[in-house]
Amino acid sequence: MELATTLQYAGDPRQAAEEVAALESAGLDAIWVAEAYGFDSPTIMGFLAARTEHARIGSAILNVYSRTPALIAQTAAGLDAISGGRALLGLGASGPQVVEGWHGKPYDKPLGRTRETIELCRRIWRREIIDHHGITDMPLPEEKGGKLGKPLKILTKPVRPEIPVYVAALGPANVRMTAEVADGWLPTLFIPEKAHDVWGTPLAEGAAKRAPELGPLQTVAGGLLAIGADAAAVRDLARPLIALYVGGMGAKGKNFYNDLAVAYGYEEAAQRIQELYLAGKKREAEAAVPDEFCELMSLCGPEGYVRERIAAFREAGVTMLNVHPVGPEPAKLIETVRNWL
């Protein structure tokens, strides 16, 4: 099992990069950079490439609406070049509130767009001449306004013809597609004890169609990390994140994270969290998050307990443990867990 952390989209990215460099020295294998509708992640990933030496650097996530497939492929190839082959491309559909509200694009065909983007990225990295007509047209045909476009291949030679592609997926159809065509999977609010019941069937169905050359699907998941006799109290720090996603990431009936909480068995709590959050009562929404939810998606407690949590994530198929160390010595936490894996 590998070890990773995620740079959040709030805060000072320069300070975060300095902290990540110290975590890399302590044994970190990968760094994921969130984007949402804050700072763009490619700029920060490029800065991280200059501040680190061996850790892989991934986007978590680039949405498939605001950038063309060709630009996404160029961005990943550029990061791979300046990092010496350390890029990871995390993709996803994001959600309609961000895509329509921030990027001004219709939220249509999320699965088709994701599948097509993966296919085109891989073809571009192989330096194929692209003549493709689907959701995206390359080149733009005359009947859609094209005049001078012609099939092209990427001008520069990518460092690697195959950059690992990870997909953020929660719904059954998206998880099925991810297990079929992606190198890795980026689930959110992952509870290892409940994961098989929610995603076991679509993962198996996708794996049955998976090309052998892709190898086993990699899974990235984890949570807050704190080790010590009083570390259980740190679990409460997960409340704002859970409340934000379950309550505020989408309207009623259009919130994938709320649907996930229901699938986990927290139907009543999920409804209450959403009602409170959308009413502007964020503190009350955080208080409504079940204690069990906070506990099971984190790794906070005495040493023996944290080791048990790591084993639970491993048993659930997690191949890269993605943690957020909490405490005065985050590098020491990373080094400790690194020695346990």
N, C-alpha and C positions, 0 to 999 in steps of 0.2 A: 504494500500500500504506500502511495506517495502522499506528500504533505503540501498543502497549499493555503493561501489566504486570499481574501478579496479586498481590493481598495474600494471603499464606498464612494458614492458620487457627491457626498458632502464633505466639507473640510478642505484643508490646504494640501493640494497635491504634491507640492515640493517637500513639505514636512513628511507626508506619508511616504514619499519615495525614499527619504533618508531612513525612515523606520524600517521599510521593507528591505533595504540593503543590509541592515543589521540582522533581520530575520533570515535572509538568504545565507549569511555566514553561519547561522545557527542550525541550518539544515533544511530550509524551505526549498521545495522542488518547483513550485509554480506560483505565479501571481496572476489573479484575475482582476480586471478593471471594469467596474460598472459604468454605465453611461446614463440611462433613463433620459431626462431632459435637463441635465446639468452640463458640466464640462464634457466635451467629446472624449471618448476613450482613446482613439488612435494617437492624439497628441501626448497624452499621459503615458501611453505604452511606449512611445518612442523615447520619452524622457527616462522611463524605467530601464529601457534597453541600454542606455548609456550609464546608468547607475548600478547595474547588476552585471554579473559575469556568467552565471550558469543557469539560473532559474528560468524556466519557460514563462512566457508572458502571453496572456490571453484576454480577449474581449468577452465580457459577460454582462451584456451582449450587444452586438450590433444588430439593429432590427433590419428586416428585409424590405422595408418600404422606403426609408429616407435616403438610401444609397442604391445605385444600380448594382446588379450582380458584378459587372465589370469593375466598378470602383471598389466594391468589397474585396474582390480578388486582388486588385492592385494594392490596396491597403495592407492586406495580409502578406502579400509578397514583399512589400516595402519593409514591413516590420521584421519579416524573416531575414531580409538582407542585412539590416542594420544591427540585428541581434545575433547574427551568426547562426541562423537556423533554429531559433528558440520560440517561434510564433505558434500560438494556438488561436484558431478562429472560432469564437463562440457566437452563434447566430440565434435569432428567435424572431417571433412575430410581434413581440411586445404586446400592446393592447390597444383597443380602439380610442381610448381617451388620449393617449400619447400620440398615436399615429395620426388621428384625425385632428386633435386639438392643437398639437405642437407642430407636426410636420405638414398638416394640411393635405393628407393623402387619404383616399377611401380605404377602409379596412376590409379588403376583399381577398379571397383565395389565400388565406394564411399558410395552409399546408402546401398548396401548389407552388406558392412563391418560395417557400423555404426549400422544398425539394429541387426546384429549378435553379435556385441560387447555388446550392451545393454542387449540382451537376455542372453549371457553367464555371464556377470557381475551379473545379478540378480540371476541366478542359483548358481553361486559360493558363493555369499553372503548368500544364503539359505543353504549352505553346502551340495549341491547335489554332488554326484559322477558324474563327467563329462565324458560322452562318446558322443562326438559330431563330426559330419563330414559335413563340409560345406566349406566356404572359408577358415576357420581354422579347422584343424584336432586336436582333443584332445581325445585320444593320436594319435601320428603320426603312420599311418598304415605301414605295412611292404612294400607295393608296392611303398611307397614314401620315403623309407629309414629307417623306424622305426625298431627297434630291441628289445628294452627292455621296451618301454613305456607301461603303463597300466592306466586305468581310475582312477583318483584321485579326492579327495575333498580337499578344503582348509584346511590346517593343524590347523590353529588357528580359534577361534570362533569370528566372527565379532561382534562388539558392536551392530550394527543394521543389521537385515537381508534385509533391504531395504534402500539403500542410494539414495537420489534424483539424477536423471540423467537429465541433461540439454544438449540440442544439439544446436550447432551453425549451422543455416541453412538459406539459402537465396533463392535458386531456388525452383520452385513450387513443384517438386517431393520430395525434401528433407524436405520442410516445411510440406507437406502432411504427410510424414512418422513421423516427429517430433510430430505433433499434434495427431497422432495415438498412438505412443508407449512411448514417453518421458514424464518425469515429468514436464520439463520446456523447454523453447525456448530462445536462445540467438541470436537475430538478431543483425546485425551490420549496422551502418549508418541509424538508425531508424528514420523516419519522421512520427509522429503520424497522421498528416492530410492526408498522402498519403498511409499509411500502409494497410488500408482495400482494396483499389483499387488494390494494388500489391499482397497481400497475403490473402485476404478475402476468396476466393474460395478454395485454397488448405488447409487453416486452417479448414474450414467447412467440407471439404471432409475427412480430417484426423480425425476430432472430431467425425464424424459419425461412425467410426470404433473403436473408443477408448474404452478400457475396463473401466467399471464404477468404479472399485476399484482404478484406477489411480487418480480420481478426476479431477477437471478442470486443463487445461494446464496453467502453470505459465509462465509469460513473463517478461524478464529482458531487460530494455532499458532505455536510458537517454542521458546525454551529459554534456558538460561544464556547471558549475554552478557559477554564479556571481550575486550578488544582490546590486543594488544601482543606483543612477541617471546616472552615466557614465558607467554602467556595460555592456551596449550593445556593447561597443568596444571589449570586451573579446571574442565575437563571432568569431573574426578574427583568434583567436588561433586554431579554428577548421580547418582552411584552410590546414595546412600541413598534418593533418591526412586524410582529405578527398582526397587531391591530391595524397597522398601515396597509398591509397586503390584504388581509381578510376583510377589512372594513372599507378601505379607501381606494384600492386599485381597481376601479371600475364601478359602473352603476349597478343597481340591483338587477340580477339576472344576467349580468355581463361581467362578472368578476370570477376569473378562473381560480383564484386563490381561495375565494369563499367556497366555490364548488369543491375544492380539495379538502377544506376543513370539514365540510359536510361528509365527504367520502371517508374521512378519518373517523367519523362517528361523533363529531362535535356540532351537529346540526343546530341545536338550540343556541349554543354559544355563538356560532357563526352568524346567525340571524341577529342576535343581540349586538354583537360587535359591529356589524355593518350599520344597523339602525343608529347606534350611538355615534359612530365615526362620521357618517354622512350628515348627522345633525350638528356636527362641530364639537361633539363632546369626546375629545380624544382621550383624556385621562380616564373617563368612565369606560371607554372602549378597551383601553389597556387593562383595566381592572377586571374586565369581563373575560379576558383570555384565560382558559383553564390552566391551572398549575401543571397538570400533566403534559399539556401541549408544550409549555416552556421547557419542562424537564427532558422530554423525549427527543427534542430537536437540538439539544445542547450536550456539552461534555463538561459539566461543572460539578465538582465534589471532591471527596478524598481520592487519593491515588488509586486505590483499588476500584473505586466506583468508575473513575474516568477510564481505566483499563477495560472495564466491562462495557462501557459505552463504545469504545473503539472497536471492541469485538463485535458488538451489535451492528455497527455500521459495516464492518467487514463482512459479516454474515449476510447482510442485506445486499451485498454485491458492490459496495462502494470501493473503488480502486484508487481514488484520490480523496483524502480527507481534507476538507476545506474548512479551516478553523479561524476564528477571530479571538486571539489571545487577549485576556482581560487581566490587568494587574500592573504593578510597577516594573516588572521584568518580563516583557513579552518574549524577548529572545530566549530567556531561560526556559519558558514554557515550551517554545518550539523545539528547543534542544532536547528537553525531557521527552516529549512525545515522539520526536524523531528516533530516539533510542528505543522506544517501545514498539515501533512499527516493523 
